[in-house]
Amino acid sequence: MSNLLHVTRQKMASNDNRTLLFLVFSFLSLLQINSCIAQNVKGGYWFLGSGITASDIDSTLFTHLFCAFADLDASTNQVVISSSNAQSFATFTSDVQQKNPSVLTLLSIGGGGGGSIADNFASMASQSSSRKTFIDSSIALARSNGFHGLDLDWEYPDTDAKMANLALLLQEWRAAVAAEAASSGKDALLLSAAVYYRPHYWSPTDYPAAVMAANLDWINAMAYDFFGSWSSTTGPLAALYNPGNGLSGDDGVSAWIQAGMPAGQIVLGFPFYGRAFTLADANNHGYFAPITGTAISPDGSIVYNQITKYISQHSATTVYNSTVVSAYCYSGTTWITYDDTQTISTKVGYAKGRGLKGYFAWHVGGDDNWVLSQTAWNSWT
Ligand SMILES: *[C@@H]1O[C@H](CO)[C@@H](O)[C@H](O)[C@H]1NC(C)=O
């Protein structure tokens, strides 16, 4: 009897151990699955009028899609969706989830429209009451339109005071997002911000990197637009490595990490567009060659699928520079800097290798039959 009890106890004990081990392993694999889902961003921005609808997006090639842009109403400090965007934003999430039910969507607020948009952000962020209006309305708008998160695109806070107010805004935003999740029982909204490629912008004070790390899920580092309509020479739009002027994605990533942003919260941005310039001399067509201005469009911007057309129609010469990781093409005096498949695959490999959170493209409508998106997706290995 006592022997039997003993044996039974041993059996129970080993069963308990097995149960415990099973639980531990399930927990660990759950953690792993969770961190896989939570960890990587293979993202892209979309906007209405970019040439494709949300339903056109091959969302199987993305983990996150950013819907651009909701606006800050300067008179009320509320986040609003313009009437022209309302219909397509309301169905954005269900549209992109048709092909990929697990893709997550973020409503992006603001954008690169310049002066008054940035001024309105600065004004809103300067008072606690207007910050609260902004924050509360952003959460309500995200929920009522079915988004999984919010993305702040303030281009850019450019004074010490604005940087300090940005820090307050992000702290209060995170607290409100957490409180809303607790009271609604839903997953907390994701919170990201599109930022300058490096933490040092115009103001003497850098971005509040530590506060951003503590309150944002990640930052989207806009590592492009290094050359544009203001330039007097050709040069790589979005070099990964320093072409000689210090403007590169790698310089920006290193500076963000140095400033206190963990690599695992940095998402590296690259362009699905290029910039076209007019060469001063058709025979001088390398980097830093003199130009007389932009070409093809007023600010020289041209999406990737138009670049591939241009190359075939004009039999343009294409060059991939593996030192800086950038491509260009030229025909006569027209010279275009852009990211091709080789550029994208190298950048994604870099992002993975440096332990970054992921990558994003501005903007998915620029792709050519999804070749860049597919290349990016396949290169995160
Ligand atoms: C690539 O760009 C760098 C930086 O401008 C330059 O020094 C180098 O000669 C270029 N390489 C090629 C193969 O054009």
Ligand as a Chemical Component Dictionary entry (heavy atoms), coordinates in Angstrom:
data_LIG
# 
_chem_comp.id                   LIG 
_chem_comp.type                 NON-POLYMER 
_chem_comp.pdbx_formal_charge   0 
_chem_comp.three_letter_code    LIG 
# 
loop_
_chem_comp_atom.comp_id 
_chem_comp_atom.atom_id 
_chem_comp_atom.alt_atom_id 
_chem_comp_atom.type_symbol 
_chem_comp_atom.charge 
_chem_comp_atom.model_Cartn_x 
_chem_comp_atom.model_Cartn_y 
_chem_comp_atom.model_Cartn_z 
_chem_comp_atom.pdbx_ordinal 
LIG C1 C1 C 0 30.363 55.216 -56.028 1  
LIG O1 O1 O 0 30.212 56.441 -55.329 2  
LIG C2 C2 C 0 31.360 56.820 -54.601 3  
LIG C3 C3 C 0 30.997 58.041 -53.799 4  
LIG O2 O2 O 0 30.624 59.121 -54.583 5  
LIG C4 C4 C 0 32.504 57.068 -55.565 6  
LIG O3 O3 O 0 33.656 57.422 -54.850 7  
LIG C5 C5 C 0 32.741 55.796 -56.371 8  
LIG O4 O4 O 0 33.702 56.053 -57.364 9  
LIG C6 C6 C 0 31.484 55.318 -57.027 10 
LIG N1 N1 N 0 31.704 54.019 -57.611 11 
LIG C7 C7 C 0 31.410 53.744 -58.864 12 
LIG C8 C8 C 0 31.685 52.339 -59.311 13 
LIG O5 O5 O 0 30.902 54.568 -59.599 14 
# 
loop_
_chem_comp_bond.comp_id 
_chem_comp_bond.atom_id_1 
_chem_comp_bond.atom_id_2 
_chem_comp_bond.value_order 
_chem_comp_bond.pdbx_ordinal 
LIG C1 O1 SING 1  
LIG C1 C6 SING 2  
LIG O1 C2 SING 3  
LIG C2 C3 SING 4  
LIG C2 C4 SING 5  
LIG C3 O2 SING 6  
LIG C4 O3 SING 7  
LIG C4 C5 SING 8  
LIG C5 O4 SING 9  
LIG C5 C6 SING 10 
LIG C6 N1 SING 11 
LIG N1 C7 SING 12 
LIG C7 C8 SING 13 
LIG C7 O5 DOUB 14 
# 
